[in-house]
Amino acid sequence: ARATPDTRLAALEMIDNADCALLDGLSGQDRVLAPPATCCVTAFEEMAARHPRAPALRAIGGENITYGDLDRAANHLALALQARGVGPGDHIGIRLPRGPLFVLAMLGAWKAGAAFVPMDPAYPPRLLEIMAEDSEAKLVLTQAPAPDLAAPTMVLEADALRQRAARGPDRRGMAEDRLAYVLFTSGTTGRPK
């Protein structure tokens, strides 16, 4: 990766030949292990199609969410995001605690063609405002209205996991190597970078 930083993640060798030989010896089969040639959204959708009733998320103290249900909920959210003007190349802030809604927001952003910007709701309002502004977030997904942000917000209610759409947006023409997310560091100057 350092030698060729423009290489797609899917094209990188995940394990070397010695590890492959070890795995082949353990399994008793000769096979080549290769990384998937698709983006994570496509891989997720393929898993949802193969195992729609398998648990995708295990909510702490709550119900399991299946791959099929999560896929259809992400389709619904992606269509709603696109209706708000979100598309390929855009950045979507996710101001949600880590959990099933965060995963839904991440998948919905990707299905709409956007990258996501994680914005911890525990951060001070000024820090979140800087993150929204510097990332040029087209929209920020929140659990409550956030008038202090430099971007429009969309409230994602807990029942968003129950809303469904059989099909999501048409992703033909969207590059599989498009930006997935934008992360901020704390920054040595006190301003996140």
N, C-alpha and C positions, 0 to 999 in steps of 0.2 A: 504494500500500500504506500509506503514511503517512496519507493522507487518510481511508482507510477500513480500519483495521487488522483488522476482522473479515471482510474479503473472503477467500473461498477462493482458494488459490493458483491453482487451475485457471481461475478467472474473471479473473485479472489479464492484461492485455495484455503479451505477452512482447516484442513488437517494435512499433514505432510505424508509422504509415501510410507514412512516407517509406521505411522499410526494406522494408515490404511491396511498395511500388511498385518499388524496386530489385530485389527478388527476382523479382517478376513479369516485369520487363524482362529479367532474365538468363535466365529459364526459357522465355520466349516464351509463357507460358500465363497466363490470368487465373484466379487462384484465391485464396481467402481462407485464410490460415493461422490456425488457431484452436488454443488449447491443448486437451488432452484433457479430457473431462468426467468422467473416472473417476479413482479413486485409483490410486496407483502399483502396488498389488498386483493390481488388476484389469487394469491396463495390462500388467503383467508376465505374468499368466496368458493374456491375449489373444495376446501375442507367443509364449509357449510353445505355445499351440494352433496358431498359424499356422506357426511355424518350430521344431518340437520338436527337430530334429537340428542346428540352428545353434548355434555355440558361444556360451554366455552368459558364461562365465568362462574366462580363460586363466591357468591356474595357473603361476607361475614355476617352471620346472624340473619341471613335472608335466603331467598330462593336461588337455585341455580338458573343460569340463563343459558339456553342452548345456542349452538352455532346458528341454527336456522332463525331463531328469534332475534339474535343480535344482528345478523346480516340484514334481515328485513327492517329492523329498527334503524340501522345505519343507512339503509336505502332511503327511508322516510326522512331522516335528518338531512342527508345529502341533497335531496330534492328541495327541502325547505331552505337550505343554505343557498342553493342555486337560484331559488325564487327571490332571495335577498341580494342577488348579484354576485355571489361568490363563484369563482371559477379557477381554472388552471393559472398558477402563478401567484395567486392570492395567499395571504397569511391570515389564519384564524387564531385568535387568542382563546385559550381554554382556561378560564378562571374557575376551576372546580376542584374539590378535593379528590385525591386519588381514590378510585373505585369504579364501579360499573358505568356510571355516567361519564366519567373521564374517558374510558375505553370507547364508549359509544361516540363521544364527541370526536375523538381521534379518528375513528373509522369513518364517521360521517364527513369530516373535513377531507380525508384522503379520497373518498368516493366522489366528492365534489371537485376534486382536482387541486385542492389547496394544501398548503403545509400548515402545521399547527405550531403554536407558541404556548408552551405550558406556563401558566401564570398562577402561582400558588396563592390561594385566597387569603392566606395568613400574612402575606407580604404587606408592608405599609402602602396605603393608597398612592403616594407619590411614586414609589418604585413601580407599581403596576401601570401607572400612567406613562412613565418613561418607556416601559417595555412595549406597551401598545403603540406609542408614538414612534419609537425607533424601529420597530418591526413592520411598521406601516400596516398594522392589522386592519383588515377590511371590516372585521366584526369580532366581537368577543362573546363567547358562550359563557354564561354565568348561571347561578342558581337564584340570584336575586338581582334586581336592577342595580346598575353601577354607574351612576351619573358622573362619577369622578374620573372616568376613563376618557382617553383621547380617541375613542372609536365607538361606533354604535354597538349596542349590546343586544343579545338575544337570550332570553331566559329559557334555560333547559330544565323543565320540570321533571320530577322523579318518574312520572308516568311516560316519559319519552321512550323508555325501554319497552313499553307496551304498544306504542304506535308502530304500524307496519306498512311497508310498501313492498310488493312482490319484486319489483324491479327498481333499480337505482338509476342514476343518470347515465347517459351514454358516455362511456369513457374512450370510445374510439378516437384516435388521434392524440390522446393524452400520452405524453412520453412516460415510459415506465421508470425512467431515471430522474424524474422530476424531484424537486426538493420535498422532503418528508416533514421536517420540523426545523424550528429555529430555537436554539438554546441560548440563554444569557448566563454570563458568569457574574460573580459579585462585583468584579472590577476593583482595581487597586485604588481608583480615584473616588470610590463611593458611588459612582454611577455605573449601573450594569452595562456590560458590553456584549 
